[in-house]
Amino acid sequence: MTQLEQAESAFAAARPRLFGIAYRMTGSVADAEDLLQEVWLRWQLADRASVVNPEAYLATAITRLAINESQTARARRETYVGPWLPEPVDTAADPQLGAEQGAVLELAVLMLLEKLTPTERAAYVLREAFDYPYREIAEIVQTSEVAARQLVSRARKHLADERRVPVERAEQRRLLEAFVAAAQAGDLAALEKLFAQDVVSYSDSNGAVRAAGRPLFGAAALAKIFAAWAPGFWAGAEVGYVDANGLSAVRLRKDGTTYAVITVTASAEGIDQVMWLVNPEKLNAFQ
């Protein structure tokens, strides 16, 4: 095996994990793929003979690049039209997305990670999704082991404070199906009954299609809005259920093209969030 073939083999073995780290850090398939390409170029130019553990070297490289990318991505999102949601991935194809467990994948969790510092996010992703020891996390994010523990602890507390305990996956699917039926029918009472009082709706379009340009709040208000949308939005749609980021979602198609992916998060109080992904650039996984 040539040196280049050895490099390719090591990179291919690490690739699922590298993508999993990059995607959880950026919330974007395109950005994650760009980071992978950059790491591959660096790996080809590296003094590979001195690298004892290729996977650790590559994971360090992609995490540090992702921390830098997170800082520039925030600046880019200031010009994004309307709410920004992570790009969904098809977890029926890859349930774990590079991790030992399919953790830190739900769209709602990725949205909360946006509120962390890039270094907090990296430490949390490495620990919660990939079970890295704190010593390795400290080396990757260039801090002490004590500081790495604090980073993860702060991130956990932030997520716990911002999020209710979610329902089991089967209940989330049941609530999604009930929501779709009520929304298609324009059934105001049924919609309101499904929602938590402080439910929030996010529509990610980046101005490419007509959609709400800001988050919408409240059970009664959302029930009225969704009921009013019913005739136009759902007419002629092929409705199919998919796995998006570890939860059930509904895919809407017309003329063989996907025009929306919709999912909900829910707690004991009902549906907390409705997420409408209608930006065509974010629907590639579900065409």
Backbone as JSON, one array per atom type, in Angstrom:
{
  "sequence": "MTQLEQAESAFAAARPRLFGIAYRMTGSVADAEDLLQEVWLRWQLADRASVVNPEAYLATAITRLAINESQTARARRETYVGPWLPEPVDTAADPQLGAEQGAVLELAVLMLLEKLTPTERAAYVLREAFDYPYREIAEIVQTSEVAARQLVSRARKHLADERRVPVERAEQRRLLEAFVAAAQAGDLAALEKLFAQDVVSYSDSNGAVRAAGRPLFGAAALAKIFAAWAPGFWAGAEVGYVDANGLSAVRLRKDGTTYAVITVTASAEGIDQVMWLVNPEKLNAFQ",
  "N": [[0.84, -1.2, 0.0], [0.62, 2.18, -0.93], [1.9, 5.34, 0.35], [0.0, 7.36, 0.02], [-2.29, 5.86, -0.34], [-2.46, 4.69, 2.19], [-2.95, 6.98, 3.66], [-5.44, 7.7, 2.6], [-6.95, 5.49, 3.44], [-6.89, 5.71, 6.26], [-8.19, 8.14, 6.56], [-10.7, 7.58, 5.45], [-11.64, 5.69, 7.28], [-11.99, 7.27, 9.52], [-13.83, 9.09, 8.66], [-16.8, 9.01, 9.03], [-17.06, 9.74, 11.76], [-15.73, 12.22, 11.76], [-17.37, 13.74, 10.06], [-19.68, 13.65, 11.63], [-18.89, 15.13, 13.9], [-18.33, 17.64, 12.7], [-20.82, 18.3, 11.53], [-22.51, 18.48, 13.79], [-21.33, 20.63, 14.98], [-21.74, 22.73, 13.2], [-24.32, 22.61, 12.13], [-24.89, 22.34, 9.49], [-24.88, 20.61, 6.49], [-23.48, 21.21, 4.14], [-21.45, 22.96, 5.09], [-20.16, 21.2, 6.83], [-19.18, 19.3, 5.02], [-17.39, 20.91, 3.61], [-15.52, 21.43, 5.61], [-14.55, 18.83, 6.02], [-13.26, 18.45, 3.57], [-11.21, 20.34, 3.77], [-9.78, 19.3, 5.95], [-8.94, 16.88, 4.84], [-7.18, 17.81, 2.86], [-5.21, 18.97, 4.49], [-4.36, 16.69, 5.83], [-3.13, 15.25, 3.79], [-0.88, 16.79, 3.43], [0.41, 16.62, 5.83], [2.95, 15.56, 8.2], [2.76, 12.53, 8.26], [4.04, 10.26, 9.19], [4.87, 10.82, 11.73], [2.58, 10.82, 13.18], [0.91, 9.3, 15.69], [-1.66, 8.44, 16.32], [-3.94, 8.41, 14.01], [-6.79, 8.92, 13.88], [-7.3, 10.48, 16.18], [-5.7, 12.68, 15.59], [-7.0, 13.65, 13.27], [-9.6, 14.16, 14.25], [-9.03, 16.18, 16.07], [-8.13, 18.15, 14.31], [-10.45, 18.67, 12.75], [-12.26, 19.54, 14.65], [-11.09, 21.89, 15.67], [-11.03, 23.45, 13.34], [-13.79, 23.61, 12.97], [-14.56, 25.11, 15.18], [-13.5, 27.6, 14.5], [-14.99, 28.0, 12.14], [-17.56, 28.21, 13.21], [-17.52, 30.71, 14.34], [-17.35, 32.42, 12.1], [-19.67, 31.66, 10.8], [-21.71, 32.66, 12.39], [-21.57, 35.37, 11.88], [-22.31, 35.35, 9.18], [-24.97, 34.58, 9.39], [-26.27, 36.79, 10.24], [-27.2, 38.08, 8.06], [-29.09, 36.42, 7.11], [-32.33, 35.68, 5.91], [-35.09, 35.88, 7.87], [-36.0, 33.31, 10.35], [-33.34, 31.07, 11.24], [-32.73, 27.67, 10.8], [-31.17, 24.52, 11.66], [-29.77, 22.5, 9.02], [-31.6, 19.73, 8.01], [-30.86, 16.2, 8.45], [-30.97, 12.91, 7.04], [-31.7, 10.52, 9.13], [-32.55, 7.95, 8.91], [-30.94, 6.78, 7.09], [-28.46, 6.94, 8.34], [-28.37, 6.3, 11.45], [-26.79, 6.97, 13.72], [-25.03, 8.89, 12.87], [-22.19, 8.96, 12.81], [-21.58, 8.82, 15.52], [-21.24, 6.95, 18.64], [-23.65, 6.78, 19.81], [-26.83, 8.07, 18.84], [-26.7, 10.86, 19.64], [-27.11, 14.37, 20.49], [-28.32, 15.47, 18.2], [-30.9, 16.19, 17.46], [-32.94, 18.68, 15.91], [-33.87, 20.75, 17.56], [-32.05, 20.64, 19.68], [-29.64, 21.23, 18.36], [-30.25, 23.85, 17.65], [-30.25, 25.07, 20.18], [-27.57, 24.74, 20.79], [-26.44, 26.72, 19.3], [-26.45, 28.89, 20.93], [-24.37, 28.6, 22.64], [-20.86, 29.23, 23.38], [-18.41, 28.77, 20.77], [-16.33, 27.05, 21.72], [-17.45, 25.89, 24.03], [-19.5, 24.52, 22.78], [-18.06, 22.7, 21.2], [-16.76, 21.14, 23.18], [-18.97, 20.04, 24.47], [-20.22, 18.57, 22.39], [-18.19, 16.69, 21.76], [-18.08, 15.28, 24.17], [-20.78, 14.46, 24.78], [-21.86, 13.31, 22.43], [-19.83, 11.7, 21.45], [-18.43, 10.65, 23.54], [-15.86, 11.34, 24.45], [-12.94, 11.25, 26.54], [-12.32, 13.6, 29.21], [-9.7, 14.48, 29.32], [-8.78, 14.2, 26.67], [-10.56, 15.91, 25.38], [-9.74, 18.34, 26.49], [-7.19, 18.57, 25.34], [-7.87, 18.81, 22.63], [-9.44, 21.17, 22.47], [-7.68, 22.89, 23.51], [-7.2, 23.55, 26.31], [-7.29, 23.25, 29.95], [-7.85, 20.14, 31.76], [-9.63, 20.47, 33.88], [-10.91, 22.84, 33.11], [-12.1, 21.93, 30.78], [-14.02, 20.16, 31.79], [-15.64, 22.04, 33.05], [-16.57, 23.49, 30.87], [-18.23, 21.6, 29.57], [-20.06, 21.12, 31.62], [-21.27, 23.65, 31.93], [-22.5, 23.87, 29.42], [-24.3, 21.69, 29.49], [-25.97, 22.55, 31.59], [-27.06, 24.87, 30.49], [-28.56, 23.83, 28.33], [-30.36, 22.22, 29.74], [-31.75, 24.14, 31.22], [-33.05, 25.52, 29.24], [-34.83, 23.86, 28.04], [-37.66, 21.74, 28.06], [-38.38, 18.45, 29.42], [-38.3, 16.1, 26.9], [-40.9, 14.26, 25.13], [-41.29, 10.67, 24.68], [-40.08, 9.0, 21.71], [-42.11, 7.64, 20.22], [-44.41, 8.94, 21.06], [-43.89, 11.49, 20.16], [-44.07, 11.05, 17.41], [-46.78, 10.36, 17.25], [-48.01, 12.77, 18.0], [-47.06, 14.43, 15.96], [-48.34, 13.29, 13.71], [-51.0, 13.77, 14.43], [-50.95, 16.54, 14.42], [-50.41, 17.06, 11.69], [-52.75, 16.04, 10.5], [-54.7, 17.74, 11.64], [-53.78, 20.23, 10.76], [-53.92, 19.97, 7.97], [-56.66, 19.78, 7.68], [-57.4, 22.21, 8.57], [-58.32, 22.52, 11.15], [-59.1, 24.3, 13.72], [-59.69, 24.04, 16.54], [-58.66, 21.49, 17.14], [-55.97, 21.84, 16.54], [-55.2, 23.81, 18.45], [-55.57, 22.4, 20.78], [-53.53, 20.53, 20.69], [-51.25, 21.97, 21.17], [-48.69, 23.25, 23.41], [-49.13, 25.98, 25.67], [-47.24, 28.0, 25.28], [-46.18, 27.53, 22.76], [-43.93, 27.63, 19.95], [-43.35, 28.63, 16.6], [-41.17, 28.12, 13.92], [-40.07, 29.19, 10.79], [-38.0, 28.36, 8.21], [-36.77, 29.86, 5.52], [-35.05, 31.59, 4.23], [-35.88, 33.64, 2.63], [-36.37, 32.51, 0.16], [-38.78, 31.32, -0.47], [-42.24, 32.08, 0.18], [-42.8, 32.76, 3.53], [-43.24, 32.86, 7.13], [-41.54, 35.57, 8.51], [-40.44, 35.77, 10.99], [-40.17, 34.25, 14.28], [-43.19, 32.7, 15.48], [-45.65, 32.89, 18.06], [-47.53, 31.22, 20.67], [-50.44, 29.3, 21.5], [-53.2, 29.75, 20.72], [-52.95, 31.78, 18.78], [-51.24, 30.57, 16.86], [-52.79, 28.37, 16.08], [-54.87, 29.65, 14.69], [-53.42, 30.86, 12.59], [-52.24, 28.63, 11.28], [-54.5, 27.22, 10.53], [-55.56, 29.0, 8.7], [-53.62, 28.88, 6.74], [-54.04, 26.42, 5.63], [-55.58, 25.75, 3.14], [-53.92, 26.62, 0.97], [-51.22, 25.79, 1.51], [-51.14, 22.99, 1.94], [-52.49, 21.88, -0.18], [-52.78, 19.45, -2.7], [-50.49, 18.12, -1.88], [-48.09, 15.51, -1.62], [-47.83, 13.5, 1.08], [-45.42, 12.28, 3.25], [-43.74, 10.29, 5.71], [-40.65, 10.72, 7.39], [-37.33, 10.14, 8.77], [-35.78, 12.58, 10.51], [-32.96, 13.86, 11.8], [-33.09, 12.12, 13.96], [-35.72, 12.15, 14.86], [-39.26, 11.85, 14.09], [-40.45, 13.25, 11.06], [-42.31, 15.15, 8.65], [-42.52, 14.93, 5.18], [-43.19, 16.96, 2.44], [-44.29, 16.83, -0.88], [-44.52, 17.96, -4.26], [-45.24, 17.36, -7.61], [-43.07, 15.59, -7.77], [-41.05, 16.87, -6.4], [-39.55, 17.82, -3.37], [-40.94, 20.15, -1.19], [-41.13, 20.96, 1.41], [-40.06, 20.16, 4.72], [-41.24, 19.17, 7.77], [-41.24, 19.26, 11.29], [-41.86, 18.45, 14.77], [-41.31, 19.32, 18.21], [-41.93, 18.06, 21.47], [-43.35, 18.09, 24.79], [-44.55, 17.1, 28.06], [-46.49, 18.99, 28.2], [-47.48, 19.33, 25.69], [-47.17, 20.07, 22.13], [-44.25, 21.83, 21.71], [-42.62, 23.15, 19.89], [-42.81, 23.98, 16.45], [-41.31, 23.25, 13.46], [-40.6, 24.46, 10.35], [-39.13, 23.64, 7.46], [-38.4, 25.14, 4.63], [-36.65, 26.26, 2.91], [-35.23, 25.69, -0.12], [-32.52, 24.96, -0.41], [-31.92, 23.54, 1.84], [-33.11, 21.1, 1.75], [-32.02, 18.93, 0.52], [-31.38, 16.34, 1.45], [-33.75, 15.04, 1.44], [-34.97, 14.79, -1.02]],
  "CA": [[0.0, 0.0, 0.0], [1.41, 3.4, -1.01], [1.66, 6.28, 1.45], [-1.26, 8.05, -0.23], [-3.36, 4.89, -0.06], [-2.56, 4.59, 3.65], [-3.61, 8.22, 4.11], [-6.85, 7.59, 2.21], [-7.57, 4.47, 4.27], [-7.06, 6.28, 7.6], [-9.21, 9.2, 6.48], [-12.0, 6.93, 5.2], [-12.06, 5.06, 8.53], [-12.39, 8.32, 10.47], [-14.75, 10.04, 8.02], [-18.12, 9.15, 9.66], [-16.94, 10.52, 13.0], [-15.36, 13.59, 11.42], [-18.59, 14.41, 9.59], [-20.57, 13.79, 12.77], [-18.42, 16.26, 14.7], [-18.48, 18.89, 11.95], [-22.24, 18.62, 11.37], [-23.05, 18.93, 15.07], [-20.73, 21.94, 15.28], [-22.17, 23.77, 12.26], [-25.74, 22.51, 11.76], [-24.97, 22.48, 8.03], [-24.22, 19.54, 5.74], [-22.52, 21.83, 3.21], [-20.29, 23.43, 5.86], [-19.45, 20.02, 7.33], [-18.43, 18.72, 3.89], [-16.26, 21.82, 3.34], [-14.52, 21.19, 6.66], [-13.93, 17.54, 5.7], [-12.34, 18.65, 2.45], [-10.06, 21.06, 4.29], [-8.99, 18.36, 6.77], [-8.3, 15.93, 3.91], [-6.02, 18.5, 2.25], [-4.18, 19.09, 5.53], [-3.86, 15.35, 6.11], [-2.21, 14.88, 2.72], [0.36, 17.57, 3.57], [0.96, 16.43, 7.17], [4.02, 14.58, 8.42], [1.94, 11.43, 8.78], [4.89, 9.26, 9.86], [5.0, 11.2, 13.14], [1.26, 10.77, 13.8], [0.73, 8.01, 16.36], [-3.09, 8.07, 16.28], [-4.54, 9.24, 12.94], [-8.15, 9.37, 14.18], [-7.21, 11.57, 17.15], [-5.16, 13.83, 14.85], [-8.03, 14.17, 12.37], [-10.68, 14.71, 15.07], [-8.55, 17.46, 16.58], [-8.09, 19.11, 13.2], [-11.78, 19.11, 12.3], [-12.91, 20.3, 15.74], [-10.53, 23.25, 15.71], [-11.55, 24.16, 12.17], [-15.22, 23.87, 13.19], [-14.66, 26.23, 16.13], [-13.29, 28.82, 13.69], [-16.13, 28.13, 11.22], [-18.71, 28.65, 13.99], [-17.41, 32.15, 14.54], [-17.68, 33.11, 10.85], [-21.06, 31.35, 10.46], [-22.59, 33.58, 13.13], [-21.58, 36.63, 11.13], [-23.1, 35.13, 7.95], [-26.4, 34.43, 9.7], [-26.85, 38.11, 10.48], [-27.84, 38.5, 6.81], [-30.07, 35.38, 6.74], [-33.68, 36.25, 5.91], [-35.99, 35.13, 8.73], [-35.37, 32.37, 11.27], [-32.39, 30.08, 10.74], [-32.8, 26.35, 11.43], [-30.15, 23.62, 11.12], [-30.14, 21.7, 7.84], [-31.9, 18.37, 8.5], [-30.21, 15.05, 7.83], [-31.79, 11.7, 7.0], [-31.12, 9.56, 10.07], [-32.89, 6.57, 8.52], [-29.77, 6.31, 6.37], [-27.34, 6.84, 9.29], [-29.0, 6.65, 12.73], [-25.86, 7.54, 14.7], [-24.29, 9.97, 12.23], [-20.8, 8.95, 13.21], [-21.4, 8.7, 16.97], [-21.61, 5.66, 19.23], [-25.09, 6.88, 20.02], [-27.35, 9.18, 18.03], [-26.92, 11.98, 20.56], [-26.83, 15.75, 20.07], [-28.67, 15.47, 16.78], [-32.22, 16.77, 17.2], [-32.87, 20.07, 15.44], [-34.05, 21.65, 18.7], [-30.8, 20.66, 20.43], [-28.67, 21.98, 17.55], [-30.6, 25.26, 17.77], [-29.77, 25.53, 21.48], [-26.11, 24.79, 20.76], [-26.07, 28.0, 18.7], [-26.33, 29.9, 22.0], [-23.12, 28.36, 23.37], [-19.64, 29.66, 22.7], [-17.91, 27.66, 19.94], [-15.54, 26.1, 22.5], [-18.41, 25.13, 24.83], [-20.21, 23.61, 21.87], [-17.14, 21.62, 20.83], [-16.57, 20.26, 24.34], [-20.24, 19.33, 24.7], [-20.4, 17.6, 21.3], [-17.21, 15.61, 21.92], [-18.41, 14.47, 25.34], [-22.13, 13.88, 24.78], [-22.12, 12.5, 21.23], [-18.73, 10.77, 21.12], [-17.91, 10.1, 24.79], [-14.42, 11.57, 24.6], [-12.48, 11.56, 27.9], [-12.06, 15.04, 29.4], [-8.29, 14.75, 29.0], [-8.67, 14.39, 25.22], [-11.3, 17.14, 25.05], [-8.86, 19.46, 26.87], [-6.13, 18.69, 24.32], [-8.44, 19.24, 21.36], [-9.88, 22.58, 22.52], [-6.53, 23.64, 24.01], [-7.45, 24.07, 27.65], [-6.98, 22.26, 30.98], [-8.9, 19.14, 31.97], [-10.62, 21.09, 34.78], [-11.67, 23.79, 32.29], [-12.93, 21.14, 29.85], [-15.19, 19.71, 32.57], [-16.5, 23.2, 33.27], [-17.22, 23.8, 29.58], [-19.31, 20.63, 29.36], [-21.05, 21.34, 32.68], [-22.03, 24.87, 31.59], [-23.34, 23.56, 28.26], [-25.4, 20.85, 29.96], [-26.89, 23.37, 32.38], [-27.77, 25.76, 29.57], [-29.57, 23.05, 27.6], [-31.4, 21.79, 30.69], [-32.54, 25.31, 31.6], [-33.78, 26.05, 28.08], [-35.61, 22.82, 27.37], [-38.44, 20.81, 28.86], [-38.1, 17.04, 29.16], [-39.07, 15.72, 25.7], [-41.66, 13.01, 25.17], [-40.68, 9.54, 23.98], [-40.15, 9.13, 20.25], [-43.41, 7.18, 19.71], [-45.39, 10.0, 21.34], [-43.59, 12.59, 19.24], [-44.64, 10.66, 16.11], [-48.25, 10.44, 17.35], [-48.37, 14.2, 18.01], [-46.81, 14.96, 14.62], [-49.41, 12.83, 12.83], [-52.21, 14.5, 14.81], [-50.76, 17.92, 13.95], [-50.56, 17.08, 10.23], [-54.17, 15.85, 10.19], [-55.43, 18.95, 12.01], [-53.33, 21.33, 9.91], [-54.49, 19.76, 6.63], [-58.1, 20.03, 7.75], [-57.66, 23.57, 9.06], [-59.13, 22.32, 12.36], [-58.6, 25.25, 14.71], [-59.79, 23.51, 17.9], [-57.75, 20.36, 17.28], [-54.6, 22.39, 16.58], [-54.95, 24.47, 19.73], [-55.53, 21.35, 21.82], [-52.25, 19.83, 20.6], [-50.13, 22.86, 21.48], [-48.41, 23.87, 24.69], [-49.58, 27.38, 25.61], [-46.15, 28.86, 24.8], [-45.62, 26.94, 21.54], [-43.25, 28.54, 19.02], [-43.21, 28.13, 15.23], [-40.05, 28.68, 13.16], [-40.09, 28.87, 9.35], [-36.7, 28.66, 7.61], [-36.89, 29.99, 4.06], [-34.03, 32.53, 3.74], [-36.49, 34.49, 1.61], [-36.5, 31.82, -1.14], [-40.21, 31.11, -0.66], [-43.02, 32.88, 1.11], [-42.9, 32.12, 4.84], [-43.18, 33.82, 8.24], [-40.2, 36.13, 8.6], [-39.99, 35.78, 12.38], [-40.86, 33.2, 15.05], [-44.58, 32.99, 15.86], [-45.81, 32.38, 19.41], [-48.82, 31.1, 21.33], [-51.3, 28.23, 20.99], [-54.38, 30.26, 20.02], [-52.52, 32.53, 17.59], [-50.72, 29.63, 15.86], [-53.91, 27.58, 15.55], [-55.56, 30.49, 13.68], [-52.54, 31.05, 11.43], [-52.08, 27.37, 10.56], [-55.8, 26.91, 9.91], [-55.7, 29.88, 7.54], [-52.68, 28.41, 5.72], [-54.37, 25.06, 5.18], [-55.97, 25.53, 1.73], [-52.83, 26.82, 0.01], [-49.96, 25.12, 1.8], [-51.24, 21.54, 1.89], [-53.25, 21.41, -1.36], [-52.05, 18.66, -3.68], [-49.21, 17.63, -1.36], [-47.83, 14.11, -1.26], [-47.35, 13.53, 2.46], [-44.7, 11.07, 3.64], [-43.0, 10.44, 6.97], [-39.21, 10.46, 7.28], [-36.55, 10.36, 9.99], [-34.91, 13.76, 10.39], [-32.21, 14.15, 13.03], [-33.47, 11.22, 15.04], [-37.14, 12.23, 15.18], [-40.15, 11.78, 12.93], [-40.76, 14.5, 10.37], [-43.18, 14.92, 7.5], [-41.98, 15.49, 3.93], [-44.24, 17.33, 1.5], [-43.79, 16.88, -2.25], [-45.41, 18.24, -5.38], [-44.59, 17.12, -8.91], [-41.83, 14.88, -7.59], [-40.05, 17.69, -5.73], [-39.84, 18.14, -1.97], [-41.0, 21.59, -0.94], [-41.09, 21.24, 2.85], [-39.91, 19.15, 5.76], [-41.81, 19.76, 8.99], [-41.17, 18.4, 12.46], [-42.29, 19.08, 16.02], [-40.8, 18.82, 19.48], [-43.05, 18.04, 22.41], [-43.14, 17.72, 26.19], [-45.82, 16.72, 28.7], [-47.45, 20.09, 28.01], [-47.94, 19.35, 24.3], [-46.17, 20.46, 21.13], [-43.54, 23.05, 22.12], [-42.04, 23.82, 18.73], [-43.09, 23.48, 15.1], [-40.23, 23.71, 12.6], [-40.93, 24.35, 8.93], [-37.95, 23.84, 6.62], [-38.89, 25.37, 3.27], [-35.55, 26.75, 2.08], [-34.86, 24.56, -1.0], [-31.12, 24.58, -0.23], [-31.79, 22.68, 3.02], [-33.97, 19.91, 1.59], [-31.35, 17.98, -0.36], [-31.38, 14.98, 2.0], [-35.1, 14.45, 1.38], [-35.53, 14.87, -2.37]],
  "C": [[0.88, 1.25, 0.0], [1.06, 4.32, 0.16], [0.32, 7.01, 1.27], [-2.44, 7.13, 0.05], [-3.56, 4.69, 1.44], [-3.28, 5.82, 4.21], [-5.11, 8.18, 3.8], [-7.6, 6.61, 3.11], [-7.86, 5.0, 5.68], [-8.16, 7.33, 7.6], [-10.6, 8.59, 6.3], [-12.53, 6.29, 6.48], [-12.59, 6.09, 9.52], [-13.53, 9.17, 9.95], [-16.13, 10.13, 8.69], [-18.08, 9.98, 10.95], [-16.62, 11.98, 12.7], [-16.58, 14.38, 10.93], [-19.55, 14.65, 10.75], [-20.19, 14.95, 13.67], [-18.72, 17.57, 13.98], [-19.95, 19.29, 11.79], [-22.83, 19.13, 12.68], [-22.5, 20.3, 15.48], [-21.32, 23.05, 14.42], [-23.67, 23.77, 11.98], [-25.96, 22.59, 10.26], [-24.21, 21.34, 7.37], [-23.15, 20.12, 4.83], [-21.27, 22.3, 3.95], [-19.48, 22.27, 6.39], [-18.61, 19.39, 6.22], [-17.23, 19.6, 3.53], [-15.14, 21.6, 4.35], [-13.8, 19.85, 6.43], [-12.91, 17.68, 4.59], [-11.06, 19.34, 2.92], [-9.16, 20.15, 5.12], [-8.28, 17.34, 5.89], [-7.06, 16.56, 3.27], [-4.88, 18.62, 3.26], [-3.54, 17.73, 5.85], [-2.87, 14.9, 5.04], [-0.86, 15.57, 2.89], [1.06, 17.33, 4.9], [2.15, 15.46, 7.16], [3.39, 13.36, 9.08], [2.77, 10.37, 9.52], [5.02, 9.55, 11.35], [3.67, 11.14, 13.88], [1.02, 9.38, 14.37], [-0.71, 7.52, 16.2], [-3.79, 8.93, 15.23], [-5.94, 9.76, 13.28], [-8.15, 10.54, 15.16], [-6.7, 12.85, 16.46], [-6.25, 14.48, 14.0], [-9.19, 14.79, 13.14], [-10.29, 16.07, 15.65], [-8.59, 18.52, 15.49], [-9.49, 19.6, 12.85], [-12.49, 19.89, 13.4], [-12.39, 21.72, 15.79], [-10.98, 24.08, 14.51], [-13.02, 24.53, 12.37], [-15.43, 25.0, 14.18], [-14.48, 27.55, 15.38], [-14.47, 29.08, 12.76], [-17.36, 28.65, 11.96], [-18.7, 30.16, 14.16], [-17.78, 32.93, 13.26], [-19.14, 32.86, 10.45], [-22.02, 32.29, 11.16], [-22.68, 34.93, 12.41], [-22.43, 36.51, 9.87], [-24.59, 35.13, 8.25], [-27.06, 35.75, 10.01], [-27.56, 38.62, 9.22], [-28.86, 37.48, 6.32], [-31.47, 35.97, 6.88], [-34.61, 35.36, 6.73], [-35.26, 34.16, 9.63], [-34.43, 31.4, 10.56], [-32.59, 28.79, 11.52], [-31.66, 25.5, 10.88], [-30.68, 22.87, 9.9], [-30.42, 20.27, 8.28], [-31.13, 17.3, 7.74], [-31.11, 13.83, 7.97], [-31.17, 10.65, 7.91], [-31.65, 8.15, 9.86], [-31.69, 5.95, 7.81], [-28.58, 6.1, 7.3], [-27.85, 7.25, 10.66], [-28.07, 7.34, 13.72], [-25.11, 8.76, 14.17], [-22.89, 10.09, 12.81], [-20.55, 8.77, 14.69], [-21.73, 7.29, 17.43], [-23.11, 5.62, 19.5], [-25.59, 8.11, 19.26], [-27.68, 10.39, 18.88], [-26.58, 13.31, 19.91], [-27.13, 15.9, 18.58], [-29.98, 16.19, 16.51], [-32.08, 18.24, 16.81], [-32.98, 21.04, 16.6], [-32.78, 21.75, 19.53], [-29.74, 21.45, 19.66], [-28.97, 23.48, 17.59], [-30.09, 25.83, 19.1], [-28.24, 25.64, 21.51], [-25.61, 26.09, 20.13], [-25.85, 29.08, 19.75], [-25.07, 29.71, 22.85], [-21.96, 29.05, 22.66], [-19.16, 28.5, 21.83], [-17.12, 26.62, 20.73], [-16.43, 25.28, 23.42], [-19.11, 24.09, 23.97], [-19.33, 22.42, 21.51], [-16.97, 20.64, 21.98], [-17.81, 19.42, 24.58], [-20.45, 18.24, 23.64], [-19.45, 16.41, 21.48], [-17.57, 14.7, 23.08], [-19.74, 13.73, 25.17], [-22.39, 12.96, 23.58], [-21.07, 11.41, 21.04], [-18.0, 10.22, 22.35], [-16.39, 10.22, 24.9], [-14.07, 11.77, 26.07], [-12.15, 13.06, 28.01], [-10.62, 15.4, 29.07], [-8.11, 15.01, 27.51], [-9.41, 15.66, 24.77], [-10.42, 18.36, 25.33], [-7.77, 19.67, 25.83], [-6.68, 19.26, 23.02], [-8.8, 20.72, 21.38], [-8.84, 23.48, 23.19], [-6.83, 24.36, 25.33], [-7.06, 23.0, 28.66], [-8.13, 21.27, 31.13], [-10.0, 19.7, 32.87], [-11.52, 22.04, 33.97], [-12.59, 23.06, 31.3], [-14.19, 20.63, 30.56], [-16.17, 20.86, 32.78], [-17.24, 23.6, 32.0], [-18.43, 22.89, 29.36], [-20.43, 20.87, 30.38], [-21.91, 22.56, 32.38], [-22.98, 24.61, 30.42], [-24.53, 22.71, 28.67], [-26.44, 21.66, 30.71], [-27.72, 24.28, 31.48], [-28.88, 25.01, 28.83], [-30.7, 22.62, 28.52], [-32.32, 22.95, 31.07], [-33.47, 25.76, 30.48], [-34.81, 25.08, 27.52], [-36.4, 21.98, 28.36], [-38.04, 19.37, 28.53], [-38.94, 16.59, 27.97], [-39.82, 14.41, 25.9], [-40.87, 11.91, 24.47], [-40.93, 9.67, 22.47], [-41.52, 8.71, 19.69], [-44.49, 8.24, 19.93], [-45.15, 11.21, 20.45], [-44.17, 12.3, 17.86], [-46.17, 10.79, 16.14], [-48.7, 11.91, 17.29], [-48.14, 14.84, 16.64], [-47.93, 14.55, 13.67], [-50.72, 13.56, 13.14], [-52.14, 15.95, 14.33], [-50.99, 18.0, 12.44], [-52.04, 16.95, 9.85], [-54.97, 17.12, 10.48], [-55.05, 20.12, 11.11], [-53.9, 21.2, 8.5], [-55.97, 20.12, 6.61], [-58.42, 21.47, 8.13], [-58.51, 23.55, 10.32], [-58.55, 23.13, 13.51], [-58.58, 24.65, 16.12], [-58.8, 22.37, 18.12], [-56.3, 20.84, 17.35], [-54.3, 22.97, 17.95], [-54.8, 23.46, 20.86], [-54.18, 20.62, 21.84], [-51.08, 20.65, 21.14], [-49.97, 23.12, 22.96], [-48.79, 25.35, 24.57], [-48.52, 28.3, 25.01], [-45.45, 28.29, 23.57], [-45.01, 28.01, 20.65], [-43.15, 27.86, 17.66], [-42.07, 28.88, 14.55], [-40.16, 28.24, 11.71], [-38.77, 29.31, 8.73], [-36.84, 28.66, 6.1], [-35.73, 30.77, 3.44], [-34.57, 33.39, 2.59], [-36.71, 33.82, 0.27], [-37.95, 31.54, -1.48], [-40.95, 31.94, 0.38], [-43.18, 32.12, 2.43], [-42.84, 33.21, 5.91], [-41.73, 34.28, 8.43], [-39.66, 36.22, 10.01], [-40.66, 34.62, 13.11], [-42.26, 33.66, 15.44], [-44.87, 32.25, 17.17], [-47.28, 32.21, 19.79], [-49.78, 30.14, 20.67], [-52.47, 28.77, 20.17], [-54.0, 30.96, 18.72], [-52.04, 31.57, 16.49], [-51.84, 28.79, 15.26], [-54.63, 28.36, 14.46], [-54.72, 30.62, 12.41], [-52.45, 29.77, 10.61], [-53.39, 26.95, 9.88], [-56.0, 27.75, 8.65], [-54.78, 29.45, 6.39], [-53.17, 27.16, 5.0], [-54.69, 24.93, 3.68], [-54.8, 25.64, 0.75], [-51.63, 25.93, 0.24], [-50.02, 23.62, 1.56], [-51.89, 21.0, 0.61], [-52.35, 20.66, -2.33], [-50.75, 18.06, -3.19], [-49.21, 16.11, -1.23], [-47.18, 14.12, 0.11], [-46.67, 12.21, 2.79], [-43.91, 11.32, 4.91], [-41.56, 9.97, 6.8], [-38.58, 10.6, 8.67], [-35.61, 11.53, 9.75], [-34.26, 14.01, 11.75], [-32.74, 13.36, 14.22], [-34.92, 11.28, 15.47], [-37.97, 12.12, 13.91], [-40.38, 13.18, 12.37], [-41.67, 14.15, 9.2], [-42.57, 15.64, 6.3], [-43.14, 15.76, 3.0], [-43.64, 17.48, 0.12], [-44.91, 17.26, -3.21], [-44.62, 18.03, -6.66], [-43.21, 16.5, -8.75], [-40.74, 15.64, -6.87], [-40.48, 17.98, -4.31], [-39.87, 19.65, -1.79], [-41.03, 21.95, 0.53], [-40.77, 19.99, 3.63], [-40.32, 19.81, 7.07], [-41.64, 18.77, 10.14], [-41.61, 19.18, 13.68], [-41.46, 18.52, 17.16], [-41.94, 18.94, 20.48], [-42.59, 17.63, 23.8], [-44.49, 17.29, 26.75], [-46.9, 17.77, 28.5], [-48.01, 20.16, 26.59], [-46.82, 19.71, 23.35], [-45.58, 21.81, 21.52], [-43.05, 23.87, 20.93], [-42.54, 23.15, 17.46], [-42.01, 24.08, 14.21], [-40.55, 23.4, 11.15], [-39.66, 24.64, 8.13], [-38.43, 23.93, 5.18], [-37.85, 26.02, 2.37], [-35.07, 25.59, 1.2], [-33.43, 24.06, -0.8], [-30.92, 23.62, 0.96], [-32.6, 21.38, 2.92], [-33.32, 18.8, 0.78], [-31.41, 16.54, 0.14], [-32.71, 14.28, 1.79], [-35.76, 14.61, 0.03], [-35.97, 13.49, -2.85]]
}
